[in-house]
Amino acid sequence: MTYTKHGASPRATAWEAAGLDWLRFDDGAAVVGVTAVDGESLVLQRLSPVTPTAADAEDFGRALATTHAAGASAYGVGPDGWAGDGYQGPANDLLPLPLRPYRSWGAMYADLCVEPLLDHLAGRATPGEVARGKSRIETETESLAGPVLRRLRGGEFDESCAAPARLHGDLWSGNVIWTAGGAVLIDPAAHGGHPESDLAALSLFGAPHLQRILASYEEVAPWADGRRERVPLLQLHLVLLHAVLFGGGYVEQAQRILRHYD
C-alpha cells in the first residue's frame, strides 16, 4: 500500500526523494520506499506503526551506525548528484539548508547549520514582535553565538569526527517510524556531517529505548572521547531551527546552549 505526500514545490519533493535514495542501502537503517516522484507529489510506502521492543532499538542502533559509515564525499554536501542548497523544516514552512563541500566539520557546522539560522531568527520578527522586545532577544542570541562560532571555525571540535558521515539530518523521534519489521526512516534533510548529529537529534525530544539505541550504535562505531559534552552543541542546529519556526522556549534553549560553550 502507498500514500501520496504533497510537497511545497517540485524541487523540495525531489530533495526529499534524493535524500531517501541516498540513505537506502543493504545493512543500513531501513528507509521508507518511494514508489513515484511526480512534480510536487511523492508516492511513498504506507507504514503501519507498532510499539518498538528493546531488540528493535538495538537493531536500529547498529543499522544507523552502518548508514553513517557509508560516508559522504565531504562535510556539507547533499545526496550524490544533488546540486545547490537543500531544505529543512516542515513541508509547510521550509527553510533552505545551505550546502557546499568542506574539509572540516566545525567550519561547515558554523557556516551552514548555525549562522544561517541565526540570520533567519533575526529576520522573522514582525513589527509587533519588535515592539515587544523580540528583536532584543534575537540580538542577544546572535551576540552569544560569537564565541561558539569562533571555536567551531577554529577546529576545536574537529578531532571528534574523523570523516563525514551520511546523515539523515533531521533525526528527531518523529522521523523514525517503528514497524513490525523494525525502524524506518522518513523525512530526511540528508547531508554529510558529524555522526553524533543524528544521535543528538534522537536525544533532543526522546526516543523509545534511547539508551539501547546508543549502546548498540557504539558496538559498531565506538564514540570519540567527550561525546556527552558535545551533545548540546550537536543539538544546536535543530534547536535553532525550532526557534526560527516556533519561537518561544526554543530561543531560550538555544541561548542556554550557546552560554554553555562560551
Buried (B, 14 or more C-beta within 10 A) or exposed (E): EEEEBEBBEEBBBBBBBBBBBBBBEEEBBBBBBBEEBEEBBBBBBEBEEEEBBEEBBBBBBBBBBBBBBEEBEBBBBBBEEBEEBBBBBEBEEBBBBBBBEBEBBBBBBBBBBBBBBBEBBBEBBEEEBEEEEBBEBBEEBBEBBEEBBEBBBEEEBBEBBEEBBBBBBBBBBEBBBBBEEBBBBBBBBBBBBBBBBBBBBBBBEEBBBBEBBBEBBBEBBEBBEEBEEBBBBBBBBBBBBBBBBEBEEBBEBBBEBBEEBE
